[in-house]
Amino acid sequence: MKILMLNQKSAMKYNDIAEYIENLKSLNNKFIIIPSSLYIKEFKDAGYTVGIQNIAKKDEKNQTGEITASQAVSTGVTHVIIGHSERRANQNETSDILFDKFEEAIKNDLTVIFCVGENLVDYKLKNTDKVIYEQLDGVFKNVDKSKLTNIYIAYEPCWAIGTGMVPTNFEISKVASLIKKYFENIDSNIKVLYGGSVNETNISNLNEVENIDGFLVGGASNDYKKVIEMVNIID
Ligand code: PGA
């Protein structure tokens, strides 16, 4: 079965959490939930496997508004998203920053979901491979290779996120091969996810892409009925 990672971003309100948790409790071993950090405790207490959407780039006490990797781990968090395109764009997260975050995550034994993806202009110019390669190399060329375990690379084309547009299965498969090839001599166990407008209606078709290991779902992960449908389809 392919793995399902649910990136709830900043959409859910506190009053909706209890109902969501209750309705997905019996399926909570079928996915990793990555909620707003405000609700991590609620999901942990209900027995969910929980990720965090971001961590600080250094482990220091005086960083108002930040959550460090070690703090996340102390609450039972096991996974972290690094390099999401929304943070690359809105928080100006460069490869140098992402490298520091990656090092922090690995030091604290977090499983990393590292996102890559081209924008629409690069997609149209057929620059996808080049962009993906640069994004990977920006962080992983300097990483101690022995640390490269527990990593998922999520291919998320920026133009597919929240738009309803999805690459063809062939395009996804090509990028997945590229990513696996990049890590070939480093760690052949690297897992690849696809993300970008995955939902309960298209997941059955996307599930046919053989060389991806799962999905990173944004918008559709905020509706527990859609999550139940997606789990049932890929299970
Ligand atoms: P989306 O988001 O499923 O809403 O397109 C995916 C993501 O950004 O992780």
py3Dmol code that shows the C-alpha trace and the ligand (Angstrom):
import py3Dmol

protein = """\
ATOM      1  CA  MET A   1       0.000   0.000   0.000  1.00  0.00           C
ATOM      2  CA  LYS A   2       1.213   3.487  -0.782  1.00  0.00           C
ATOM      3  CA  ILE A   3       1.642   5.817   2.172  1.00  0.00           C
ATOM      4  CA  LEU A   4      -0.625   8.806   2.793  1.00  0.00           C
ATOM      5  CA  MET A   5       0.698  11.984   4.417  1.00  0.00           C
ATOM      6  CA  LEU A   6      -1.877  14.622   5.305  1.00  0.00           C
ATOM      7  CA  ASN A   7      -0.616  18.206   5.300  1.00  0.00           C
ATOM      8  CA  GLN A   8      -3.413  20.203   6.904  1.00  0.00           C
ATOM      9  CA  LYS A   9      -1.522  23.492   6.470  1.00  0.00           C
ATOM     10  CA  SER A  10      -3.316  26.336   8.286  1.00  0.00           C
ATOM     11  CA  ALA A  11      -6.904  25.511   7.386  1.00  0.00           C
ATOM     12  CA  MET A  12      -8.534  23.736  10.341  1.00  0.00           C
ATOM     13  CA  LYS A  13     -10.178  25.582  13.230  1.00  0.00           C
ATOM     14  CA  TYR A  14      -9.938  24.220  16.761  1.00  0.00           C
ATOM     15  CA  ASN A  15     -13.667  23.508  16.969  1.00  0.00           C
ATOM     16  CA  ASP A  16     -13.442  21.090  14.038  1.00  0.00           C
ATOM     17  CA  ILE A  17     -10.587  19.016  15.423  1.00  0.00           C
ATOM     18  CA  ALA A  18     -12.497  16.775  17.848  1.00  0.00           C
ATOM     19  CA  GLU A  19     -14.944  15.589  15.189  1.00  0.00           C
ATOM     20  CA  TYR A  20     -12.134  15.009  12.702  1.00  0.00           C
ATOM     21  CA  ILE A  21     -10.098  12.991  15.203  1.00  0.00           C
ATOM     22  CA  GLU A  22     -13.075  10.907  16.258  1.00  0.00           C
ATOM     23  CA  ASN A  23     -14.115  10.042  12.712  1.00  0.00           C
ATOM     24  CA  LEU A  24     -10.664   8.948  11.578  1.00  0.00           C
ATOM     25  CA  LYS A  25      -9.590   7.173  14.766  1.00  0.00           C
ATOM     26  CA  SER A  26     -10.179   3.662  13.445  1.00  0.00           C
ATOM     27  CA  LEU A  27      -8.054   4.416  10.366  1.00  0.00           C
ATOM     28  CA  ASN A  28      -5.298   6.357  12.068  1.00  0.00           C
ATOM     29  CA  ASN A  29      -2.644   3.744  11.314  1.00  0.00           C
ATOM     30  CA  LYS A  30      -3.233   4.286   7.586  1.00  0.00           C
ATOM     31  CA  PHE A  31      -1.706   7.761   7.317  1.00  0.00           C
ATOM     32  CA  ILE A  32       0.601  10.329   8.908  1.00  0.00           C
ATOM     33  CA  ILE A  33      -1.213  13.451  10.041  1.00  0.00           C
ATOM     34  CA  ILE A  34       0.636  16.763   9.774  1.00  0.00           C
ATOM     35  CA  PRO A  35      -1.676  19.246  11.482  1.00  0.00           C
ATOM     36  CA  SER A  36      -1.211  22.827  12.559  1.00  0.00           C
ATOM     37  CA  SER A  37       1.262  22.708  15.461  1.00  0.00           C
ATOM     38  CA  LEU A  38      -1.513  24.044  17.688  1.00  0.00           C
ATOM     39  CA  TYR A  39      -3.314  20.685  17.489  1.00  0.00           C
ATOM     40  CA  ILE A  40      -0.414  18.233  17.726  1.00  0.00           C
ATOM     41  CA  LYS A  41      -1.297  17.242  21.273  1.00  0.00           C
ATOM     42  CA  GLU A  42      -4.897  16.423  20.380  1.00  0.00           C
ATOM     43  CA  PHE A  43      -3.776  14.063  17.621  1.00  0.00           C
ATOM     44  CA  LYS A  44      -0.994  12.507  19.722  1.00  0.00           C
ATOM     45  CA  ASP A  45      -3.341  11.869  22.632  1.00  0.00           C
ATOM     46  CA  ALA A  46      -5.731  10.082  20.260  1.00  0.00           C
ATOM     47  CA  GLY A  47      -2.953   7.740  19.075  1.00  0.00           C
ATOM     48  CA  TYR A  48      -2.166   9.278  15.692  1.00  0.00           C
ATOM     49  CA  THR A  49       1.307   9.327  14.110  1.00  0.00           C
ATOM     50  CA  VAL A  50       2.042  13.035  13.861  1.00  0.00           C
ATOM     51  CA  GLY A  51       4.330  15.224  11.769  1.00  0.00           C
ATOM     52  CA  ILE A  52       5.078  18.919  11.984  1.00  0.00           C
ATOM     53  CA  GLN A  53       4.884  21.367   9.070  1.00  0.00           C
ATOM     54  CA  ASN A  54       8.106  23.252   9.868  1.00  0.00           C
ATOM     55  CA  ILE A  55      10.965  23.451  12.367  1.00  0.00           C
ATOM     56  CA  ALA A  56      13.460  26.137  13.324  1.00  0.00           C
ATOM     57  CA  LYS A  57      16.846  26.051  11.623  1.00  0.00           C
ATOM     58  CA  LYS A  58      18.753  26.006  14.901  1.00  0.00           C
ATOM     59  CA  ASP A  59      18.227  24.663  18.384  1.00  0.00           C
ATOM     60  CA  GLU A  60      18.278  27.777  20.538  1.00  0.00           C
ATOM     61  CA  LYS A  61      16.132  28.927  23.411  1.00  0.00           C
ATOM     62  CA  ASN A  62      15.561  32.523  22.357  1.00  0.00           C
ATOM     63  CA  GLN A  63      13.605  32.271  19.107  1.00  0.00           C
ATOM     64  CA  THR A  64      10.190  33.790  19.664  1.00  0.00           C
ATOM     65  CA  GLY A  65       7.556  32.096  17.555  1.00  0.00           C
ATOM     66  CA  GLU A  66       9.733  29.180  16.471  1.00  0.00           C
ATOM     67  CA  ILE A  67       9.409  25.478  17.259  1.00  0.00           C
ATOM     68  CA  THR A  68      12.681  23.578  17.382  1.00  0.00           C
ATOM     69  CA  ALA A  69      13.147  20.010  16.213  1.00  0.00           C
ATOM     70  CA  SER A  70      13.955  18.895  19.750  1.00  0.00           C
ATOM     71  CA  GLN A  71      10.754  20.534  21.059  1.00  0.00           C
ATOM     72  CA  ALA A  72       8.741  18.769  18.368  1.00  0.00           C
ATOM     73  CA  VAL A  73      10.293  15.435  19.264  1.00  0.00           C
ATOM     74  CA  SER A  74       9.582  16.031  22.947  1.00  0.00           C
ATOM     75  CA  THR A  75       5.850  16.069  22.114  1.00  0.00           C
ATOM     76  CA  GLY A  76       6.089  12.782  20.223  1.00  0.00           C
ATOM     77  CA  VAL A  77       6.280  14.186  16.697  1.00  0.00           C
ATOM     78  CA  THR A  78       8.092  11.819  14.311  1.00  0.00           C
ATOM     79  CA  HIS A  79       7.942  13.506  10.885  1.00  0.00           C
ATOM     80  CA  VAL A  80       8.697  16.971   9.515  1.00  0.00           C
ATOM     81  CA  ILE A  81       8.060  18.743   6.216  1.00  0.00           C
ATOM     82  CA  ILE A  82      11.055  20.696   4.909  1.00  0.00           C
ATOM     83  CA  GLY A  83      11.166  22.776   1.731  1.00  0.00           C
ATOM     84  CA  HIS A  84       7.452  23.135   1.051  1.00  0.00           C
ATOM     85  CA  SER A  85       7.002  25.517  -1.889  1.00  0.00           C
ATOM     86  CA  GLU A  86       4.715  27.784   0.147  1.00  0.00           C
ATOM     87  CA  ARG A  87       7.538  28.341   2.624  1.00  0.00           C
ATOM     88  CA  ARG A  88      10.163  28.657  -0.095  1.00  0.00           C
ATOM     89  CA  ALA A  89       8.005  31.415  -1.634  1.00  0.00           C
ATOM     90  CA  ASN A  90       6.446  33.155   1.361  1.00  0.00           C
ATOM     91  CA  GLN A  91       9.171  32.761   3.986  1.00  0.00           C
ATOM     92  CA  ASN A  92      12.039  33.019   1.501  1.00  0.00           C
ATOM     93  CA  GLU A  93      13.450  29.667   2.542  1.00  0.00           C
ATOM     94  CA  THR A  94      16.634  29.169   0.540  1.00  0.00           C
ATOM     95  CA  SER A  95      18.619  25.969   0.125  1.00  0.00           C
ATOM     96  CA  ASP A  96      21.005  27.159   2.866  1.00  0.00           C
ATOM     97  CA  ILE A  97      18.127  27.510   5.310  1.00  0.00           C
ATOM     98  CA  LEU A  98      16.674  24.172   4.240  1.00  0.00           C
ATOM     99  CA  PHE A  99      20.070  22.526   4.724  1.00  0.00           C
ATOM    100  CA  ASP A 100      20.187  23.783   8.334  1.00  0.00           C
ATOM    101  CA  LYS A 101      16.647  22.563   8.946  1.00  0.00           C
ATOM    102  CA  PHE A 102      17.497  19.193   7.439  1.00  0.00           C
ATOM    103  CA  GLU A 103      20.514  18.847   9.726  1.00  0.00           C
ATOM    104  CA  GLU A 104      18.379  19.747  12.749  1.00  0.00           C
ATOM    105  CA  ALA A 105      15.746  17.213  11.758  1.00  0.00           C
ATOM    106  CA  ILE A 106      18.240  14.402  11.265  1.00  0.00           C
ATOM    107  CA  LYS A 107      20.072  15.223  14.495  1.00  0.00           C
ATOM    108  CA  ASN A 108      16.752  14.745  16.271  1.00  0.00           C
ATOM    109  CA  ASP A 109      15.821  11.539  14.416  1.00  0.00           C
ATOM    110  CA  LEU A 110      12.852  13.064  12.621  1.00  0.00           C
ATOM    111  CA  THR A 111      11.730  11.489   9.370  1.00  0.00           C
ATOM    112  CA  VAL A 112      12.009  14.206   6.725  1.00  0.00           C
ATOM    113  CA  ILE A 113       9.513  14.883   3.975  1.00  0.00           C
ATOM    114  CA  PHE A 114      11.554  17.113   1.665  1.00  0.00           C
ATOM    115  CA  CYS A 115       9.533  18.915  -1.018  1.00  0.00           C
ATOM    116  CA  VAL A 116      10.674  19.794  -4.512  1.00  0.00           C
ATOM    117  CA  GLY A 117       8.757  21.084  -7.504  1.00  0.00           C
ATOM    118  CA  GLU A 118       8.916  23.428 -10.467  1.00  0.00           C
ATOM    119  CA  ASN A 119       6.714  26.469 -11.085  1.00  0.00           C
ATOM    120  CA  LEU A 120       4.421  26.840 -14.082  1.00  0.00           C
ATOM    121  CA  VAL A 121       6.904  28.818 -16.163  1.00  0.00           C
ATOM    122  CA  ASP A 122       9.588  26.174 -15.721  1.00  0.00           C
ATOM    123  CA  TYR A 123       7.071  23.431 -16.413  1.00  0.00           C
ATOM    124  CA  LYS A 124       6.101  25.080 -19.688  1.00  0.00           C
ATOM    125  CA  LEU A 125       9.748  25.633 -20.600  1.00  0.00           C
ATOM    126  CA  LYS A 126      10.395  21.944 -19.872  1.00  0.00           C
ATOM    127  CA  ASN A 127      12.855  22.847 -17.128  1.00  0.00           C
ATOM    128  CA  THR A 128      11.352  20.452 -14.604  1.00  0.00           C
ATOM    129  CA  ASP A 129      14.322  18.069 -14.430  1.00  0.00           C
ATOM    130  CA  LYS A 130      16.802  20.898 -14.057  1.00  0.00           C
ATOM    131  CA  VAL A 131      14.808  22.583 -11.275  1.00  0.00           C
ATOM    132  CA  ILE A 132      14.331  19.347  -9.346  1.00  0.00           C
ATOM    133  CA  TYR A 133      18.001  18.496  -9.647  1.00  0.00           C
ATOM    134  CA  GLU A 134      19.029  21.956  -8.387  1.00  0.00           C
ATOM    135  CA  GLN A 135      16.616  21.805  -5.467  1.00  0.00           C
ATOM    136  CA  LEU A 136      17.947  18.388  -4.448  1.00  0.00           C
ATOM    137  CA  ASP A 137      21.564  19.369  -4.907  1.00  0.00           C
ATOM    138  CA  GLY A 138      21.040  22.618  -2.989  1.00  0.00           C
ATOM    139  CA  VAL A 139      20.606  20.576   0.167  1.00  0.00           C
ATOM    140  CA  PHE A 140      21.832  17.052  -0.358  1.00  0.00           C
ATOM    141  CA  LYS A 141      25.183  17.591  -1.994  1.00  0.00           C
ATOM    142  CA  ASN A 142      26.583  18.728   1.345  1.00  0.00           C
ATOM    143  CA  VAL A 143      24.801  16.257   3.557  1.00  0.00           C
ATOM    144  CA  ASP A 144      26.772  13.527   5.261  1.00  0.00           C
ATOM    145  CA  LYS A 145      25.605  10.545   3.219  1.00  0.00           C
ATOM    146  CA  SER A 146      25.406   8.273   6.231  1.00  0.00           C
ATOM    147  CA  LYS A 147      22.611  10.502   7.537  1.00  0.00           C
ATOM    148  CA  LEU A 148      20.407   9.860   4.545  1.00  0.00           C
ATOM    149  CA  THR A 149      17.927   7.437   5.984  1.00  0.00           C
ATOM    150  CA  ASN A 150      14.307   8.109   6.813  1.00  0.00           C
ATOM    151  CA  ILE A 151      13.734  10.495   3.962  1.00  0.00           C
ATOM    152  CA  TYR A 152      10.821  11.036   1.672  1.00  0.00           C
ATOM    153  CA  ILE A 153      11.154  13.340  -1.305  1.00  0.00           C
ATOM    154  CA  ALA A 154       7.770  14.833  -2.187  1.00  0.00           C
ATOM    155  CA  TYR A 155       7.447  15.917  -5.806  1.00  0.00           C
ATOM    156  CA  GLU A 156       4.976  18.794  -5.668  1.00  0.00           C
ATOM    157  CA  PRO A 157       4.808  20.959  -8.801  1.00  0.00           C
ATOM    158  CA  CYS A 158       3.951  24.485  -7.589  1.00  0.00           C
ATOM    159  CA  TRP A 159       1.363  24.827 -10.348  1.00  0.00           C
ATOM    160  CA  ALA A 160      -0.470  21.719  -9.103  1.00  0.00           C
ATOM    161  CA  ILE A 161      -0.774  22.785  -5.470  1.00  0.00           C
ATOM    162  CA  GLY A 162      -4.329  23.779  -4.633  1.00  0.00           C
ATOM    163  CA  THR A 163      -5.218  24.336  -8.299  1.00  0.00           C
ATOM    164  CA  GLY A 164      -6.945  21.123  -9.332  1.00  0.00           C
ATOM    165  CA  MET A 165      -4.299  20.647 -12.013  1.00  0.00           C
ATOM    166  CA  VAL A 166      -2.253  17.452 -11.883  1.00  0.00           C
ATOM    167  CA  PRO A 167       0.629  16.237 -14.067  1.00  0.00           C
ATOM    168  CA  THR A 168       0.088  13.090 -16.071  1.00  0.00           C
ATOM    169  CA  ASN A 169       1.064   9.792 -14.485  1.00  0.00           C
ATOM    170  CA  PHE A 170       3.868   9.587 -17.026  1.00  0.00           C
ATOM    171  CA  GLU A 171       5.246  12.984 -15.973  1.00  0.00           C
ATOM    172  CA  ILE A 172       5.076  12.044 -12.287  1.00  0.00           C
ATOM    173  CA  SER A 173       6.791   8.755 -12.961  1.00  0.00           C
ATOM    174  CA  LYS A 174       9.587  10.469 -14.906  1.00  0.00           C
ATOM    175  CA  VAL A 175      10.320  12.840 -12.021  1.00  0.00           C
ATOM    176  CA  ALA A 176      10.164   9.984  -9.511  1.00  0.00           C
ATOM    177  CA  SER A 177      12.809   8.147 -11.555  1.00  0.00           C
ATOM    178  CA  LEU A 178      14.964  11.249 -11.664  1.00  0.00           C
ATOM    179  CA  ILE A 179      14.768  11.598  -7.878  1.00  0.00           C
ATOM    180  CA  LYS A 180      15.561   7.932  -7.282  1.00  0.00           C
ATOM    181  CA  LYS A 181      18.469   8.183  -9.693  1.00  0.00           C
ATOM    182  CA  TYR A 182      19.816  11.230  -7.857  1.00  0.00           C
ATOM    183  CA  PHE A 183      20.050   9.184  -4.670  1.00  0.00           C
ATOM    184  CA  GLU A 184      21.097   5.947  -6.361  1.00  0.00           C
ATOM    185  CA  ASN A 185      24.660   5.970  -5.094  1.00  0.00           C
ATOM    186  CA  ILE A 186      23.744   7.449  -1.757  1.00  0.00           C
ATOM    187  CA  ASP A 187      20.704   5.624  -0.475  1.00  0.00           C
ATOM    188  CA  SER A 188      18.667   3.393  -2.714  1.00  0.00           C
ATOM    189  CA  ASN A 189      15.941   3.367  -0.103  1.00  0.00           C
ATOM    190  CA  ILE A 190      14.765   6.936  -0.716  1.00  0.00           C
ATOM    191  CA  LYS A 191      11.008   7.103  -0.993  1.00  0.00           C
ATOM    192  CA  VAL A 192       9.136   9.415  -3.323  1.00  0.00           C
ATOM    193  CA  LEU A 193       5.733  10.977  -2.755  1.00  0.00           C
ATOM    194  CA  TYR A 194       3.566  12.890  -5.179  1.00  0.00           C
ATOM    195  CA  GLY A 195       1.673  15.977  -3.959  1.00  0.00           C
ATOM    196  CA  GLY A 196      -0.468  18.613  -5.671  1.00  0.00           C
ATOM    197  CA  SER A 197      -4.270  18.506  -5.883  1.00  0.00           C
ATOM    198  CA  VAL A 198      -4.492  14.859  -4.829  1.00  0.00           C
ATOM    199  CA  ASN A 199      -8.056  14.108  -3.814  1.00  0.00           C
ATOM    200  CA  GLU A 200     -10.648  11.350  -3.452  1.00  0.00           C
ATOM    201  CA  THR A 201     -11.521  11.446  -7.142  1.00  0.00           C
ATOM    202  CA  ASN A 202      -8.049  11.324  -8.735  1.00  0.00           C
ATOM    203  CA  ILE A 203      -6.147   9.194  -6.216  1.00  0.00           C
ATOM    204  CA  SER A 204      -7.227   5.933  -7.796  1.00  0.00           C
ATOM    205  CA  ASN A 205      -5.611   6.920 -11.094  1.00  0.00           C
ATOM    206  CA  LEU A 206      -2.505   8.351  -9.393  1.00  0.00           C
ATOM    207  CA  ASN A 207      -2.200   5.141  -7.394  1.00  0.00           C
ATOM    208  CA  GLU A 208      -1.219   3.461 -10.638  1.00  0.00           C
ATOM    209  CA  VAL A 209       2.114   5.270 -10.794  1.00  0.00           C
ATOM    210  CA  GLU A 210       4.328   2.391  -9.768  1.00  0.00           C
ATOM    211  CA  ASN A 211       7.536   4.160  -8.815  1.00  0.00           C
ATOM    212  CA  ILE A 212       6.023   6.505  -6.248  1.00  0.00           C
ATOM    213  CA  ASP A 213       5.643   5.361  -2.668  1.00  0.00           C
ATOM    214  CA  GLY A 214       2.749   7.559  -1.620  1.00  0.00           C
ATOM    215  CA  PHE A 215       1.040  10.936  -1.547  1.00  0.00           C
ATOM    216  CA  LEU A 216       1.279  14.242   0.266  1.00  0.00           C
ATOM    217  CA  VAL A 217      -2.260  15.606   0.401  1.00  0.00           C
ATOM    218  CA  GLY A 218      -3.095  19.216   1.284  1.00  0.00           C
ATOM    219  CA  GLY A 219      -6.598  20.613   0.805  1.00  0.00           C
ATOM    220  CA  ALA A 220      -8.429  17.282   0.686  1.00  0.00           C
ATOM    221  CA  SER A 221      -6.884  16.265   4.016  1.00  0.00           C
ATOM    222  CA  ASN A 222      -9.039  18.758   5.904  1.00  0.00           C
ATOM    223  CA  ASP A 223     -12.250  16.844   5.208  1.00  0.00           C
ATOM    224  CA  TYR A 224     -12.344  13.539   7.069  1.00  0.00           C
ATOM    225  CA  LYS A 225     -14.880  12.102   4.624  1.00  0.00           C
ATOM    226  CA  LYS A 226     -12.412  12.634   1.788  1.00  0.00           C
ATOM    227  CA  VAL A 227      -9.642  11.075   3.856  1.00  0.00           C
ATOM    228  CA  ILE A 228     -11.782   7.974   4.462  1.00  0.00           C
ATOM    229  CA  GLU A 229     -12.421   7.706   0.725  1.00  0.00           C
ATOM    230  CA  MET A 230      -8.741   8.104  -0.130  1.00  0.00           C
ATOM    231  CA  VAL A 231      -7.679   5.509   2.451  1.00  0.00           C
ATOM    232  CA  ASN A 232     -10.264   3.040   1.163  1.00  0.00           C
ATOM    233  CA  ILE A 233      -9.068   3.488  -2.405  1.00  0.00           C
ATOM    234  CA  ILE A 234      -5.345   2.985  -1.786  1.00  0.00           C
ATOM    235  CA  ASP A 235      -5.635   0.392   0.986  1.00  0.00           C
TER     236      ASP A 235
END
"""
ligand_1 = """\
9
PGA
P -2.949 20.392 -2.229
O -1.593 20.682 -1.415
O -3.253 18.921 -2.045
O -3.969 21.272 -1.603
O -2.692 20.711 -3.652
C -0.551 19.772 -1.394
C 0.581 20.324 -0.594
O 0.865 21.518 -0.703
O 1.238 19.591 0.188
"""
view = py3Dmol.view(width=600, height=400)
view.addModel(protein, "pdb")
view.setStyle({"model": 0}, {"cartoon": {"style": "trace"}})
view.addModel(ligand_1, "xyz")
view.setStyle({"model": 1}, {"stick": {}})
view.zoomTo()
view.show()
